Amino acid sequence: MNCALAIDLDGLRECPPDAQVMGRTLAAYPLISAQACRAIKRIYLVTDSLPVKAVALQYEAIIIDPPADESRPEAAGRVAQGWRFMKEDLKAEEPVDLVVLMFAHAAAVTTETLDQGIELMLADPKLDAAVTVTRPEFCHPRAALKEHDGRLTPFLSPAPPSGEAWFPDLAAAILRPRCLDAMGTDGPFPWLGGNVLALKRDGTCPVDHGWQMSQLSRWLKDNGVVDLSSVMEPQPKPQPQPKQDRR
């Protein structure tokens, strides 16, 4: 069984996942792509945002509430919590083959990308993960600087060799369960194992700031998404706090 796990890092960004873009809630886009992927049999979402929960129910996602004593949402903590809930929820069913990790504010992802990543992972059992990556035009380790005593110096010394630099963009990471079982807290992407396949693409992820919404709109239009801004698509009403069980 292949499942999707979406993570909502509520309130940490200027542009929240319940913001509207092209007539839909930002958090709806990764759920739409996951729901349309025939290889994904179940979708889970970790969030404590009522508007995002309402969107999740629209797309038949199982809602996971963060712990009440959580001081601030951290990606690694919520991924680990979501995985623990999924294992318990699915223990009486067939084993989980792959987990498609997504983020509620990373809307620039297509079902075709998910299909491709899942197909490649199933074809090569040695792979730990397949992750979407982009090549930002002005970002490269050779160009990175750090501040010391008010002055800028190279972040890495000696400078790394030239060549293409690819960065995970949080749109999707297709993971073996063993990666989630062994996940620590070090590094920006502790859920990735050592044998990782790159799903290279052009995208704009994640959306952290309001000015990025126009870029996302352009990307969505270029990828065939219909603009519903003028259609006034009915938005789901906030629902009561759901219990920790399947919907």
C-alpha positions as CSV (number, residue, x, y, z in Angstrom):
1,M,0.0,0.0,0.0
2,N,1.2,3.5,-0.9
3,C,0.0,6.4,1.3
4,A,0.5,10.2,1.3
5,L,1.4,12.2,4.4
6,A,0.9,15.9,4.2
7,I,2.4,18.3,6.8
8,D,1.0,21.7,7.7
9,L,3.5,23.9,9.6
10,D,0.7,26.2,10.9
11,G,1.4,29.8,11.5
12,L,5.2,29.8,10.8
13,R,4.9,31.7,7.5
14,E,3.7,35.0,6.2
15,C,1.5,33.1,3.7
16,P,-0.6,30.5,5.5
17,P,-1.8,27.3,3.8
18,D,-5.4,28.5,4.1
19,A,-4.6,31.5,1.8
20,Q,-6.4,31.6,-1.5
21,V,-4.8,31.2,-4.9
22,M,-6.7,30.8,-8.2
23,G,-9.9,30.2,-6.3
24,R,-8.7,27.4,-4.1
25,T,-7.1,27.1,-0.7
26,L,-3.3,26.8,-1.0
27,A,-3.3,23.6,1.1
28,A,-5.7,22.0,-1.4
29,Y,-3.3,21.6,-4.2
30,P,-1.0,18.9,-2.8
31,L,-4.1,17.0,-1.6
32,I,-5.7,17.3,-5.1
33,S,-2.5,15.8,-6.7
34,A,-2.4,13.0,-4.1
35,Q,-6.0,12.1,-4.5
36,A,-5.7,11.9,-8.3
37,C,-2.7,9.6,-8.0
38,R,-4.1,6.1,-8.4
39,A,-1.2,4.5,-6.7
40,I,-1.9,6.4,-3.4
41,K,-4.6,4.6,-1.4
42,R,-4.8,6.8,1.6
43,I,-4.0,10.4,2.5
44,Y,-3.1,11.7,6.0
45,L,-2.6,15.3,7.1
46,V,-1.0,16.7,10.3
47,T,-2.5,20.1,11.1
48,D,-4.1,22.1,13.9
49,S,-5.7,24.7,11.6
50,L,-9.5,24.5,11.3
51,P,-9.6,25.9,7.8
52,V,-7.0,23.4,6.6
53,K,-8.9,20.6,8.3
54,A,-12.0,21.6,6.4
55,V,-10.0,21.4,3.2
56,A,-8.6,18.0,4.2
57,L,-12.1,16.6,4.7
58,Q,-13.0,17.7,1.1
59,Y,-10.3,15.4,-0.2
60,E,-10.9,12.5,2.1
61,A,-7.7,13.0,4.1
62,I,-7.4,11.5,7.6
63,I,-6.7,14.3,10.0
64,I,-3.9,13.9,12.6
65,D,-4.0,16.5,15.5
66,P,-0.6,17.7,16.7
67,P,0.1,17.1,20.4
68,A,-1.5,19.6,22.7
69,D,1.8,20.5,24.4
70,E,3.7,21.2,21.1
71,S,5.6,24.4,21.7
72,R,6.1,25.2,18.0
73,P,5.5,23.1,14.9
74,E,8.7,21.6,13.5
75,A,8.8,19.6,10.3
76,A,10.8,16.6,11.6
77,G,8.5,16.4,14.7
78,R,5.3,16.4,12.7
79,V,6.6,14.0,10.1
80,A,7.6,11.6,12.9
81,Q,4.2,12.0,14.6
82,G,2.3,11.5,11.4
83,W,4.3,8.3,10.6
84,R,3.6,6.9,14.1
85,F,-0.1,7.5,13.7
86,M,-0.1,5.9,10.2
87,K,1.6,2.8,11.4
88,E,-0.9,2.4,14.2
89,D,-3.8,3.1,11.9
90,L,-2.6,0.7,9.2
91,K,-1.3,-2.1,11.4
92,A,-4.2,-4.4,10.7
93,E,-4.0,-3.8,6.9
94,E,-1.5,-4.6,4.2
95,P,2.1,-3.3,4.8
96,V,3.0,0.2,3.7
97,D,5.3,0.1,0.6
98,L,5.9,3.8,0.1
99,V,5.0,7.1,1.9
100,V,4.6,10.2,-0.3
101,L,5.6,13.1,2.0
102,M,4.1,16.5,1.0
103,F,3.8,19.9,2.6
104,A,0.6,22.0,2.8
105,H,2.4,25.2,1.6
106,A,4.2,23.5,-1.3
107,A,1.4,23.6,-3.9
108,A,3.5,23.3,-7.1
109,V,3.2,19.5,-7.5
110,T,1.5,17.5,-10.2
111,T,0.0,14.0,-10.1
112,E,2.4,13.1,-13.0
113,T,5.4,13.8,-10.8
114,L,4.0,11.6,-8.0
115,D,3.3,8.8,-10.5
116,Q,6.8,9.1,-11.9
117,G,8.4,9.0,-8.4
118,I,6.4,6.0,-7.2
119,E,7.0,4.1,-10.4
120,L,10.8,4.6,-10.2
121,M,10.9,3.7,-6.5
122,L,8.9,0.5,-7.1
123,A,11.3,-0.5,-9.9
124,D,14.4,-0.2,-7.8
125,P,14.1,-1.6,-4.2
126,K,17.6,-0.3,-3.4
127,L,16.4,3.3,-3.5
128,D,15.7,4.9,-0.1
129,A,13.8,7.8,-1.6
130,A,13.0,9.9,-4.6
131,V,12.7,13.7,-4.0
132,T,11.6,16.6,-6.1
133,V,14.4,19.0,-6.7
134,T,14.8,22.3,-8.5
135,R,17.9,24.3,-9.6
136,P,17.4,27.9,-8.4
137,E,19.1,30.3,-10.8
138,F,21.1,32.2,-8.2
139,C,21.6,29.6,-5.5
140,H,24.8,27.6,-5.4
141,P,27.1,26.5,-2.5
142,R,29.9,28.4,-4.2
143,A,28.0,31.6,-3.8
144,A,27.0,31.2,-0.2
145,L,28.4,33.7,2.3
146,K,28.3,34.0,6.1
147,E,28.8,36.9,8.4
148,H,31.7,37.1,10.9
149,D,32.4,40.3,12.9
150,G,30.2,42.3,10.5
151,R,32.0,41.1,7.4
152,L,31.0,38.5,4.8
153,T,33.2,35.5,4.2
154,P,32.7,32.3,2.1
155,F,30.4,29.9,3.9
156,L,32.3,26.9,2.7
157,S,36.1,26.9,2.5
158,P,37.6,25.7,0.3
159,A,34.9,26.4,-2.2
160,P,33.1,23.3,-3.6
161,P,33.7,22.4,-7.2
162,S,31.6,24.0,-9.9
163,G,28.6,22.1,-11.4
164,E,24.9,21.9,-11.1
165,A,23.4,22.3,-7.6
166,W,19.9,20.8,-6.9
167,F,17.8,21.7,-3.9
168,P,14.9,19.7,-2.5
169,D,11.8,21.9,-2.9
170,L,9.4,20.1,-0.4
171,A,6.9,19.4,-3.2
172,A,7.2,15.6,-2.7
173,A,9.5,13.0,-1.3
174,I,8.6,9.3,-2.0
175,L,10.1,7.4,1.0
176,R,10.6,3.8,2.1
177,P,9.2,3.2,5.6
178,R,12.7,2.4,6.7
179,C,13.7,6.0,6.2
180,L,10.9,7.2,8.5
181,D,11.7,4.5,11.1
182,A,15.3,5.7,11.2
183,M,14.6,9.4,11.0
184,G,16.5,11.7,13.3
185,T,16.3,15.4,13.8
186,D,19.6,16.5,12.2
187,G,19.8,18.4,8.9
188,P,17.0,20.1,7.0
189,F,15.7,16.8,5.5
190,P,16.2,14.0,8.1
191,W,13.6,11.8,6.4
192,L,15.8,11.2,3.4
193,G,18.0,8.1,3.4
194,G,21.4,7.7,1.8
195,N,20.3,6.4,-1.7
196,V,18.1,9.2,-3.1
197,L,16.9,9.7,-6.6
198,A,16.4,13.2,-8.0
199,L,13.0,14.1,-9.6
200,K,14.3,17.1,-11.5
201,R,11.7,19.7,-12.4
202,D,10.9,23.4,-12.8
203,G,8.7,24.6,-9.9
204,T,8.1,27.2,-7.3
205,C,8.0,25.6,-3.8
206,P,7.3,26.2,-1.1
207,V,5.2,29.3,-0.8
208,D,6.3,31.2,2.3
209,H,5.6,34.8,1.4
210,G,2.7,36.7,-0.3
211,W,4.8,37.8,-3.3
212,Q,5.3,34.2,-4.3
213,M,1.6,33.7,-4.9
214,S,1.8,35.3,-8.4
215,Q,4.7,32.9,-9.3
216,L,2.6,30.0,-8.1
217,S,-0.4,31.1,-10.1
218,R,1.7,31.3,-13.2
219,W,3.1,27.8,-12.5
220,L,-0.4,26.4,-12.0
221,K,-1.7,27.9,-15.2
222,D,1.3,26.6,-17.1
223,N,0.5,23.1,-15.8
224,G,-3.1,23.2,-16.9
225,V,-4.8,24.1,-13.6
226,V,-8.1,26.0,-14.2
227,D,-8.4,29.4,-12.5
228,L,-11.5,29.4,-10.4
229,S,-11.1,32.9,-9.0
230,S,-14.0,34.3,-11.0
231,V,-16.2,31.2,-10.6
232,M,-16.5,31.6,-6.8
233,E,-16.0,27.9,-6.0
234,P,-17.9,27.2,-2.7
235,Q,-15.3,26.9,0.1
236,P,-15.7,24.3,2.8
237,K,-16.9,25.6,6.2
238,P,-14.7,25.0,9.2
239,Q,-15.7,21.7,10.9
240,P,-15.7,20.7,14.6
241,Q,-12.4,19.3,16.0
242,P,-12.3,15.7,14.6
243,K,-11.4,12.8,16.7
244,Q,-8.2,10.8,16.1
245,D,-9.7,8.2,13.8
246,R,-10.3,7.5,10.1
247,R,-12.8,9.6,8.2
